[in-house]
């Protein structure tokens, strides 16, 4: 019986160690969005020249802006939200809604504008949203949005620009 308990402890300790290492391992390697070849691509140095420090941190390093800091959160005019890195039209203003999360949120992207990949940075799977033309990180999509899609595309405002019209 003592032998059975030792095996149980060893197994438990092994699983505990694997669980503790998961967030570290999840952050290793390039995401599928980074590994794909996009129509718009520049060297890292060129991206740094083209983008502000905050845009670079979010779009190229998959950072997140602080909640409730984006001026686009309160943008309610008719128009289009485009990628701040390459100008690709991403979301129509008619799909924007107030999610209460502190980030601009949309219930549907424009056709072919965005792609998704699995993000494990927090130790569990989330759906990362990226620009389909440059691969820039825009935010994440969740299944708690309004009808008709039930999706909430929770975007970093710094990754977007608004074009009125």
Backbone torsions as a table, in degrees:
resi	resn	phi	psi	omega
1	UNK	NA	-39.2	178.3
2	UNK	-61.0	-37.1	178.3
3	UNK	-63.0	-40.5	178.7
4	UNK	-63.0	-39.1	178.7
5	UNK	-67.1	-39.3	178.6
6	UNK	-64.3	-40.6	177.4
7	UNK	-62.9	-42.1	178.5
8	UNK	-61.5	-42.3	178.6
9	UNK	-65.7	-43.2	179.2
10	UNK	-62.0	-45.7	178.7
11	UNK	-61.6	-44.6	179.6
12	UNK	-60.4	-45.5	-179.3
13	UNK	-64.9	-39.7	177.9
14	UNK	-62.9	-45.5	179.0
15	UNK	-65.4	-38.0	177.9
16	UNK	-63.1	-43.3	177.8
17	UNK	-65.1	-41.1	178.2
18	UNK	-64.8	-40.9	178.8
19	UNK	-64.3	-38.3	179.5
20	UNK	-69.2	-31.6	-178.7
21	UNK	-82.0	-17.9	-175.3
22	UNK	-54.5	-48.8	179.1
23	UNK	-61.0	-33.7	178.7
24	UNK	-70.2	-43.4	179.5
25	UNK	-67.9	-34.6	-178.8
26	UNK	-63.8	-29.6	-178.9
27	UNK	-81.4	-7.4	-177.9
28	UNK	-81.0	145.8	174.7
29	UNK	83.3	164.8	-179.5
30	UNK	-80.7	145.4	173.9
31	UNK	-72.6	161.0	177.6
32	UNK	-56.9	-33.0	179.2
33	UNK	-63.7	-38.3	-179.4
34	UNK	-74.2	-32.5	-174.7
35	UNK	-77.5	-23.6	-177.9
36	UNK	-73.5	149.7	176.8
37	UNK	-89.3	119.2	-177.6
38	UNK	-103.1	153.6	179.3
39	UNK	-58.9	-36.6	176.9
40	UNK	-104.3	117.5	178.9
41	UNK	-147.7	142.5	178.7
42	UNK	-138.0	164.9	173.9
43	UNK	-67.9	162.7	177.6
44	UNK	-58.0	-41.8	179.4
45	UNK	-62.5	-40.1	179.0
46	UNK	-67.9	-41.0	175.8
47	UNK	-59.3	-41.6	-179.8
48	UNK	-62.4	-34.7	178.0
49	UNK	-71.4	-38.2	-174.1
50	UNK	-78.6	-26.6	-174.0
51	UNK	-112.5	154.6	171.2
52	UNK	-70.2	167.5	179.4
53	UNK	-59.0	-42.7	179.3
54	UNK	-67.4	-41.7	178.1
55	UNK	-62.6	-42.9	179.2
56	UNK	-61.2	-46.2	-178.5
57	UNK	-60.1	-40.5	-179.6
58	UNK	-80.3	-56.1	-173.3
59	UNK	-68.1	-40.1	-174.2
60	UNK	-101.7	-20.7	-178.8
61	UNK	-116.9	9.0	178.2
62	UNK	58.8	37.9	175.5
63	UNK	-77.3	179.3	178.0
64	UNK	-134.1	131.3	175.4
65	UNK	-75.9	157.7	176.9
66	UNK	-65.0	141.0	178.6
67	UNK	-59.9	147.0	176.1
68	UNK	64.8	21.2	179.7
69	UNK	-106.0	-13.1	-175.9
70	UNK	-84.5	129.9	173.6
71	UNK	-61.6	-24.0	-179.9
72	UNK	-71.3	-14.6	177.3
73	UNK	-58.4	-36.8	-178.0
74	UNK	-103.8	19.6	177.7
75	UNK	-82.8	116.8	-175.8
76	UNK	-123.9	7.5	179.2
77	UNK	-75.5	162.0	174.8
78	UNK	-73.6	136.1	179.9
79	UNK	165.1	-158.6	-175.6
80	UNK	-132.2	137.8	174.1
81	UNK	-95.6	125.1	-175.5
82	UNK	-118.0	162.2	176.3
83	UNK	-66.4	129.5	179.8
84	UNK	-69.3	-18.7	-178.4
85	UNK	-86.9	-38.4	-174.2
86	UNK	-133.6	-1.8	176.1
87	UNK	81.1	6.0	178.5
88	UNK	-64.4	130.8	176.8
89	UNK	-65.8	125.6	-174.2
90	UNK	-112.8	-46.1	-174.4
91	UNK	-139.2	136.7	171.9
92	UNK	-80.7	143.5	-179.9
93	UNK	-60.0	-25.6	-180.0
94	UNK	-66.9	-13.7	179.2
95	UNK	-101.3	2.0	179.3
96	UNK	-79.7	142.4	177.1
97	UNK	-145.2	161.8	179.2
98	UNK	-86.3	106.3	-177.8
99	UNK	-90.8	-17.6	-177.0
100	UNK	78.2	6.0	-176.7
101	UNK	-88.0	-19.4	-177.7
102	UNK	99.4	2.1	177.1
103	UNK	-127.5	147.7	175.4
104	UNK	-57.4	131.5	-176.3
105	UNK	-128.0	145.2	-176.4
106	UNK	-135.7	151.1	179.2
107	UNK	-98.2	-6.2	177.6
108	UNK	-163.3	133.8	173.1
109	UNK	-82.4	166.6	172.8
110	UNK	-69.0	151.6	-177.8
111	UNK	-55.5	129.1	176.1
112	UNK	71.2	6.8	-174.4
113	UNK	-80.4	-35.7	-174.8
114	UNK	-126.0	159.8	173.1
115	UNK	-126.9	167.8	177.5
116	UNK	-129.9	155.9	173.7
117	UNK	-147.8	164.9	-178.9
118	UNK	-86.3	128.8	179.7
119	UNK	-110.3	121.7	-179.8
120	UNK	-108.9	14.0	-171.7
121	UNK	-59.6	-28.1	179.7
122	UNK	-95.7	6.6	178.5
123	UNK	91.8	0.5	174.6
124	UNK	-143.3	161.2	-174.0
125	UNK	-74.8	130.8	170.2
126	UNK	-132.2	156.4	179.1
127	UNK	-94.6	105.4	177.4
128	UNK	-77.3	141.0	177.9
129	UNK	-109.6	132.9	179.3
130	UNK	-134.6	156.7	177.0
131	UNK	-67.4	132.5	-178.9
132	UNK	-75.6	-8.8	-179.7
133	UNK	-100.4	-37.1	-178.5
134	UNK	-118.5	-8.8	-180.0
135	UNK	80.6	3.7	-178.7
136	UNK	-60.7	139.3	177.7
137	UNK	-71.3	125.4	180.0
138	UNK	-106.1	-34.9	-176.5
139	UNK	160.1	-143.1	-178.7
140	UNK	-138.5	159.8	176.2
141	UNK	-118.3	137.7	-177.5
142	UNK	-127.2	160.1	-178.0
143	UNK	-94.8	35.9	-179.4
144	UNK	-125.4	30.1	-178.7
145	UNK	-92.1	179.4	-178.2
146	UNK	-79.4	170.3	172.1
147	UNK	-67.8	153.2	10.5
148	UNK	-89.9	-12.1	-174.5
149	UNK	-92.5	-27.5	-174.8
150	UNK	75.8	8.4	-177.9
151	UNK	-102.0	149.0	171.8
152	UNK	-125.3	103.1	174.4
153	UNK	-83.7	99.9	-175.8
154	UNK	-93.0	102.6	-169.9
155	UNK	-105.7	147.2	171.1
156	UNK	-75.3	122.6	-179.3
157	UNK	-60.3	-33.8	-179.5
158	UNK	-66.2	-19.9	178.9
159	UNK	-84.9	-4.9	-176.4
160	UNK	-120.8	158.3	167.2
161	UNK	-129.7	150.3	179.9
162	UNK	-106.8	130.5	176.7
163	UNK	-112.5	108.0	179.9
164	UNK	-66.9	154.0	175.0
165	UNK	150.9	NA	NA
